[in-house]
Amino acid sequence: MRFEEREDLGEVISDVDVVYMTRVQKERFPDPSEYEKVKGSYRLDLKLLERASKDLKILHPLPKVDEIDLEIDKTSYAAYYKQAFYGVPLRMALLTLVLSGE
């Protein structure tokens, strides 16, 4: 699998199949002023998605704060709710495999 790490999603949005978004976590900053400097730095909105492939899927570990525009929730790009839904049975299956010794 080929991958690249990029800082500007806008440069590559038309070339990617999956975007995995996370929020800037306030609780991870010991200094609140440092959080204030970066909050809102990473935001996905419909304007950016105008250049995206129609098959693009957006994943997110949830909960979302404001890093993904709420309008995206209504689009076919939003796969994060399915991601969360399938996470429960997947974890159950993995635990079964691990605990059964197979």
C-alpha positions as CSV (number, residue, x, y, z in Angstrom):
1,M,0.0,0.0,0.0
2,R,1.3,3.4,-0.9
3,F,0.8,6.3,1.4
4,E,2.0,9.9,2.0
5,E,1.8,12.2,4.9
6,R,0.7,15.7,3.8
7,E,0.0,18.9,5.7
8,D,-2.5,20.5,3.3
9,L,-5.4,18.3,2.5
10,G,-6.6,20.7,-0.2
11,E,-3.5,19.8,-2.2
12,V,-4.4,16.1,-2.4
13,I,-8.2,15.9,-1.8
14,S,-8.9,14.8,-5.4
15,D,-6.4,12.0,-5.1
16,V,-7.4,10.3,-1.8
17,D,-9.9,7.5,-1.1
18,V,-10.1,7.9,2.6
19,V,-9.7,10.8,5.0
20,Y,-9.2,9.9,8.7
21,M,-10.0,13.0,10.7
22,T,-9.4,13.5,14.4
23,R,-10.0,16.5,16.6
24,V,-7.4,18.7,18.3
25,Q,-7.8,17.4,21.8
26,K,-7.9,20.2,24.4
27,E,-7.2,17.8,27.2
28,R,-3.8,16.9,25.7
29,F,-2.5,20.4,26.1
30,P,-0.9,21.3,29.4
31,D,-1.0,24.9,28.5
32,P,-4.5,26.2,27.4
33,S,-3.0,29.0,25.4
34,E,-1.2,26.4,23.2
35,Y,-4.6,24.8,22.5
36,E,-6.1,28.1,21.6
37,K,-3.4,28.6,19.0
38,V,-4.2,25.4,17.1
39,K,-7.9,24.8,17.7
40,G,-9.8,25.0,14.4
41,S,-6.6,24.5,12.4
42,Y,-7.9,21.3,10.8
43,R,-11.4,21.6,9.5
44,L,-13.2,19.7,6.8
45,D,-16.1,21.5,5.0
46,L,-18.2,21.1,1.9
47,K,-16.2,23.6,-0.1
48,L,-13.1,21.4,0.3
49,L,-15.0,18.4,-0.7
50,E,-16.1,20.0,-4.0
51,R,-12.8,18.7,-5.5
52,A,-13.0,15.2,-3.8
53,S,-13.8,12.0,-5.6
54,K,-17.5,11.0,-5.3
55,D,-16.2,7.7,-3.7
56,L,-14.2,9.4,-0.9
57,K,-15.0,8.2,2.6
58,I,-14.4,10.2,5.8
59,L,-13.6,8.3,9.0
60,H,-13.4,9.8,12.5
61,P,-13.1,8.1,15.9
62,L,-15.8,10.3,17.4
63,P,-16.8,12.4,19.2
64,K,-16.7,15.2,16.7
65,V,-16.4,18.8,17.9
66,D,-16.1,21.2,15.0
67,E,-13.5,19.7,12.8
68,I,-16.1,18.3,10.4
69,D,-18.8,20.6,9.2
70,L,-22.2,19.3,10.2
71,E,-23.5,19.4,6.6
72,I,-21.0,16.6,5.8
73,D,-23.0,14.3,8.0
74,K,-25.7,14.2,5.4
75,T,-23.4,13.3,2.5
76,S,-22.2,9.9,1.2
77,Y,-18.7,10.9,2.3
78,A,-19.6,10.5,6.0
79,A,-18.6,7.0,7.0
80,Y,-17.8,7.7,10.7
81,Y,-21.2,6.6,12.1
82,K,-21.0,3.3,10.3
83,Q,-17.4,3.0,11.6
84,A,-18.6,3.5,15.1
85,F,-21.5,1.1,14.6
86,Y,-19.3,-1.7,13.3
87,G,-16.7,-1.2,16.0
88,V,-18.8,-3.0,18.6
89,P,-19.3,-6.3,16.8
90,L,-15.7,-6.2,15.6
91,R,-14.4,-5.8,19.1
92,M,-16.7,-8.6,20.3
93,A,-15.3,-10.9,17.6
94,L,-11.7,-10.0,18.4
95,L,-12.3,-10.6,22.1
96,T,-13.9,-14.0,21.4
97,L,-10.9,-15.0,19.3
98,V,-8.4,-13.9,21.9
99,L,-10.2,-15.4,24.9
100,S,-11.0,-18.7,23.2
101,G,-7.3,-19.3,22.5
102,E,-7.8,-19.8,18.7
